[in-house]
Amino acid sequence: MSAYRDAGLGLLGDPMRRAIFETLARRPSSVGELAEQLPISRPAVSQHLKVLKYGGLVVSHADGTRRIYRLNPQGVAALRSWLDGVWEHALAGFHKFAEQAVTDDTADHPTEEQP
């Protein structure tokens, strides 16, 4: 999802936004339910949800007079895919570093040949 990639990790950079994201990962909730669990006001929760929704990580639907928010599976999949790509590059870099360290160590300390 390009909206997530464009925003980078800034979407989850705020501790309250991360707390909302984690709460929604456990169960869909309304603004009021989220505000009851967090040390911030309903308007603050709404602002954080607006950012998460704009970034593609959260969706909502009407339930009577309330809106129920939940994680957007496509947005979370895009986030996971991006993180998997970063992790793959990190592992490849570590592997290359480890191989070079072994090569360097072998060059610095050649084994003595036995007769």
Buried (B, 14 or more C-beta within 10 A) or exposed (E): BEBBEEBEEEBBEBEBBEBBBEBBEEEBBBBEBBBEEBEBEBEBBBBBBEBBBEBBBBBBEEEEEBEBBBBBEEBBEBBEEBEEEEEEEEEEEEEEEEEEEEEEEEEEEEEEEEE
